[in-house]
């Protein structure tokens, strides 16, 4: 007898690009049977009229800030991931870890999590660890040596690679980057938030490609939409395509929104940003406390940037058609870039995956459904080297999502970024139901997947 059987659903076959009328049998967390008339299960789910997909993999998000006493829910962004159908996600992006990686890994290993986690070690986190508090200052040789030592210790602890947040630390030089990546103790994946956006995006993309070319490590370019979807996407994609053709192992991720979000005190909002975007102060939306929902003018922007630098804000500076153009590119995966502060932030943290499927694939037909699903399952699984996840096949992990193609859609908005999506009927991790139609039923099934 199986532990779990899913019957009557349309099962996604990403190798054949088809939906198949078969049943799924899971035992001890693994898919052990696919076909019709398979034996019974301790628990059975009737998925008639629904699509059964591999669990979604969020290749770019920002993990929990643990022990957050200002927000009642221990798991904030992780629960939103689970409600979207994400079963595995990658944190530590954009050069930053919200907690020390070892502390975070130990916490999840001991307590579990709503989702599985993989983690980068952030370069800017390492800069802080060696005492660099000035983001406009380059590291010296001794600091680079110390960061290299720390990086290797975190890689040994299970980090899958190194993430850079070049826009957040303008003082970082090529010498510092290549010094850090000299002789790491294992093969690693690199991830990078570009150095600048808008009309500076071409050189920024070339820099990330050059890092990959010169180090030999694969590079994942972070959230390409907020880099290039300001009139520069077509050329940006062409630069990446040319590099791939030349043998550079580079890909990118993107989220399905025309606005980005980050901390107002960051270097992203240094002088000149509005000129790059061809926008004004009222393109910035404040998201927290008494300022929630307020659009900036110059005085408000400068005051909040000075007094509340850790406030997440939303910048409406991107073009939707260019975001769609990026999503359609074969070397781009779907990543939410999701992050919340005290339960507030950008709706991408609660809506990315249902939005791609419901809005852009099923309703507007901008992407084929199978192609969209590949960008959030098999594609990122291959990129991350997790061969047991990302597809439905005998022997693979029992991480699955069952969704209603008629109803799946994001509900989170910029006014209410926490709203759960519609149409995600079941989320299954290691063969156990983590979420059903009534909500989250088990938020401790996730674990740390080490590099």
N, C-alpha and C positions, 0 to 999 in steps of 0.2 A: 504494500500500500504506500502511495506517495504521501508526503507531508502536505502538499498543496497541489491542486489541479485547477487549471484555468480552461474552461470549455467554451466553445461556440464563438470565440473572438476571431477577428481578422489579424493574424499574426504577421508582423513585419519581417520580411526576409531581405536583408540589405545586400546580400550577395547576388540575388536574382532580381532585385528591384521590384518585388511583388508583395501583395498581401495574400496570405494563405489561410484557408479554412482548416486549421488544425488545432489540436489541444496541446497543452503544456503540462508536463508532470515534473514536480520539483521535490527533491529529497536531500536532506542535510545541506540545504543552501544552494544546491546545484541543479541545473536543468538536466534531467535524466531521461526524459521521454518526450518525443514530439510526434504527433500523428492523430489519427482518429481512433475512437474506441479504446483509449488507454485506460488502465485500471484506476480505481477510485482513489480519493485522497481523504486524509483526515479532515481537511478543509477544502471546499470547492467553491469556485467563483464562476458564475455564469456571465460571460462577457459578450453576450449576444448584442449585435449592433455596435460594438465597441472595437477600437483598435488596440492591440497589445504590442507595445514597443519595448525595446531595451530601455532601462533607466537612463534618463538624460544625464550627461556629464557636462558640468559647467567648468570650462577650462580657465575661466578668469573671473574670480570673485574675491571678496575681502572677508576674511574669517571673523568669527566672534571676537569681541573685546570681553574677555572673561571677567567675572566678578564685578560686573557693572552694577553698582549699587543704585544708580539713578534710574534704572529700568527694571521693572519687576520680573521680566522673563529672562531666565538664564540663557536660553537659546533664542536669539533674535533673528539674525539673518539666516541661520541654519533652518529654522522652522519655515521660513518663507521659501527657501530652496526646496524643502520637502513638499510643500504645498504646490509648487510648480511642477513637480515630477522629477526633480533632480535627486539622484541617488549618490552621485559622487561629484565633489567639487574641489577646485584647486585654489588655495589661499596663498597669502604671502606675496601678492602681486604688487606691481608698481614700485618696487624697491622697498616696501614697508611691511613689517609684521606688526600686527596690532598688539600681540603679546610676544614675549620671548618664545622662540619656536620650541625649545625644549619644555618650557612650562605648558605651552598649548598642547603639544603632543602627549605629555604625561597626563594632562587633564582629560583629554578625550580617551586615551587608552584606559584610564581608570573608570571613567564615568559613562563612556559611550557618547553618542551624538545623534541628532536627527538624520545626518547624512554621513557618508564616507568622506574623509578629507585626504588630499595630498597637499604638500606644502613646499613653496619656494622659500629660500632664505633671501631676504631683501638687502640690497647693497646699501641703501640709506639707513636701514636698521644697523648694519655693520658699522657704518660711519659713526652713528650715535654711540655704539658700544665702545669705540676707541676714542671717544671724546670730541668728535667733530660736531660742533653745534652751529657753525656758520655754514649755511647751505651754499654760499657763494665762494667758499674756500676749497681749493684743491687739497687732497691728502698728500702728506709728505711720504718719503720712502719708508720710514719706520711705521707709520700708520697703515700703509698698504701692506707691509709685511704682517702686521697684527691682524688686519682684516682677512688676509689670505689664510692665516692659521685658524681664525674663528670660522671662516667659511667652510674649511675642510672638516672642522669638528661638527658643524651642523649637517654637512653632507653625510658624515658617518652616522649621525643620529636619525637620518631618514629623509632629509630634504631632497627633492627631486632635481633641484638646480638652483640657479641664481636669477633673481629678478632685479631689474634696474628701473629707477624712476628719474630719468635724466632731466625731465622738465622741473621736477621738484628740487633738484640740487644742481643749479646751473654751474657751480664751480667744478663739477666732475670733469676730468680731462680724459683723453684717450689713454694717456700713460697710466692713470689710475685704474681704468677699466681693464686694460691688458695686464697690468701688474696683479690685479686681483685674480684674474683667470689663469695665471701662470701655474701650470702643474697642479691642477686640482686632482684629488685622489680617486676620481671615478669619472665616467662619462656623465655629462649633465645636460639638461635642457636649459636654455636661456629664455628669459622673457623680458621685454623692455617697453616701458612707457617712453615714447619718443621725447626728443629734446625740445622740439617746438612744433606748433601746429600751423594751420592756415598756409600762407605763402611760404613759410619755412618748412613745410612738411616734406618736400622733396629731399632736401639735404638730410633731414632727420631720418627718413626711411633709408637713405643710402648709408647713413652711419650705422644703423642697426644691421643692415645687410653686411657691411664691412666687418663688423664685430664677429658675425657668424663665419664669414669667409676666412678671416685671419686666425680665429681660434679653432675652427673646425667643429664647433658645437652648434647644434640646431638652434634656431631663433624663432620665438613666437612673438610677433609684433602685437602689442596690446591695443585693444579697442580702436581699430583703424578709422572708424567713423568720426570720432572726436579729434582725430589727427587731420583727416583729409576731406571730410564731407562739407567743405566750405568753398566749393568750386575747384577742388584739387583731386577728387577721387580718381577720375579716369587716368590721369598721368601717374598718380601714386600706384594704382594697380598695375600699370604697365611697367613701372620700375621693378616691382616685385616679380612680375611674370618673367622679365628679362633675367633677373637674378636666378630664379628657379631653373630657367632654361640653361643657364651657365653652370648649374650644378650646386648652387648654394641651397642649403637645407633651411628654408625660411617659409613660414606661414603666418597667419594673422587671425585675430578674432574680432568680433563686432557685436554690438547690441542693437536692437531694433527701435531706436528712438532718435529724435533729432535734437536732443539736448544732452549735455553731459553734466556730471555732478562731481564736485570735489570741495575741499576745505577752502574757505574764502581767504584765509591767511597764507595760503600756499603761493609759491612762485608762479603758478599758472596765471595769477591775476596781477603780476608785475606790470609796470608801465609799458604800454604798447600793445597790450592784449586786445583792446577794443579796436585798434587800428587793424590788427591782423584779421580779426573776425568781421570787420566792417559793421560793427554793432555798437550800441550805446549802453549806458548803465542800466536801462530798464529791461535789458535782456537777462538780467540776473534776478532770480527768485530766491528769497530767503525761506528756510524750511523749519526753523525751530523756535519754540517758545512763543513769546509775544510777537515775534517777527514772522511767524509761520504764514506763508502766503503773500508776503509783502514783496513788491517789486522795488528795485533800487532806483534811486537817483544818485548823483555824485556824492552828496553829503552822507546819505545813508550807507552807501557802499564803503566809503572811506572810514566811517565811524565803526561799522560792524567788522571790517577787516582789521581795524586796530584793536577793538575791544573784545571781539569774540572770534579770534582767528580759527578756532576749531569747529565753527559752524559749517555744516554741509550746505552748499547752495547749488542751485541748478542754473545752467547757462544755456539759453535757447539760441544757439549760434550755428546749428548744422542744417543741412538740406536733406529732407526725407528721401528724395529720389536718388541722391548719391549714397545714402545709407543702404537703400535697396540694391543699388548697383554693386556695392561691396558685398552684401549678403549673398548675392548670386555667384560670386567668384568661387571657383572650385577649390582654392587654397585657403578659404576663410571659414572658420568655425564660429558657432554661436557661443558667446560668453556674456554673462550678465553685467560684469563689473559691479555687482551688487554690494552695497554697504549701507548700514543704517547707524545713526547716532540717536540713542534714546528713542528708538522706534520710528525715527523720521529720516527722510532722505529722498531718493529718486525711485520712481515706480519700477524701474528695471529690476530692482531687488526682489520684487514680488510678481512680476509679470512677463519677464523676457521670453521664456520658452512657450507658454500658451499664446503669447502675442505673435511670435513667428509662425506657429502652426495655425492658429485661428484666424488672424487678420491677414497675414501676408501670403500664406499658402492656401488655405481652404477657401477663404472668402474672396480675396483679391487676386489669387492665382499668380502671384509674383514669383513663387518658387514651387516646384513640384513637391508634393508631400514627402516622397521618399528622399529627395535631395535634402529637404529641410531636416528630416530625421537623421540622415547621415551626418549632418553638420553638428548634431548635438549628441551623437552616440558613437558609431563606429569610427568616424573621423578623429575626434579627440581621443578616443581610446587608443588608437594606433599612435597618435602623436605622443601620448603620455606613456606608451609602452605597457599598458595594462591589458594584456591579451585575454584575460578572463572576463572582461566586461565589454559592453558596447554592441553586442549582437545576441540574438536568440538562437542558440545551438546547443546540442547535447554536450555537456561538460562545462559549459559556461556558468558564471555566477547567476543566481536567481534574483537579479536586480531588474525589475520590470515596472512599466507604467501602463495602466489601462485608461484610455481616454475616449470620450464621446466626440466623434468628429463633427457632430451637428451642433454641439454646445461649447466646445473648447474656445476660450477667449480670456484675455487678461481683463481684470477689472480695476487694478491699481491705477491711480491717476496722479498727476502732480499735486493735486489738492489733497488726495488721500492715498499716499503711496503704499499703504499696508494692506489694501484690500486683496483678498485671496482670489485666485482665478476660478473660472467655471469650467466644468468638463473633465477635470482630472478625477477619475472615479476611484482608482486604487494606485497606491505606490507600494512596491514590494522590495524589500532589501534582504538579501540572503535568504530568500524564500519565505519571509515573514511579512505580514501586512503591517506597514508603518502608517499608512493613511488610507482611509476608505471614504465613502460618500459623506460621512458625518464629521470628518476632520481627522486630525492626527490621533492615532490610537497607540503608537509606540514611538517615542522620540529618543530611544537609546540603542537603536540597532546599528548605527554607523560606527566606523572605526577609522583608525589611521592607516593609510596605505603608504608604505615607505618606499623611497626611491632605491 
